[in-house]
Amino acid sequence: MSKTFSFAAVHFSVAFAVGYLMTGSVLVGGTLALVEPAINSIAYHLHEKAWRRIEARRAAAGGTLVAG
C-alpha cells in the first residue's frame, strides 16, 4: 500500500508542476493536481475493464493473449 501512496504523491506532484510551469498559477496547478489524477483513475478503470472483456473473448475463442 505504501507503494500506491508513493506513486499517488508523485502523480499529484507532476500534475501540479506541469500546470504551474505552463501557467504560473498555483490555482491552476492545484486544480490539475486534483482533477487529472482523478479522471486518469477512471480512465484506467475503464481501460482495464475493456481489456478483461477482450481477454475473456480470446479465451472463449481458444486464442492466446500475448503479453506486451
Secondary structure by P-SEA (a helix, b strand, c coil): caaaaaaaaaaaaaaaaaaaaacccaaaaaaaaccaaaaaaaaaaaaaaaaaaaaaaaaaacbbbbcc
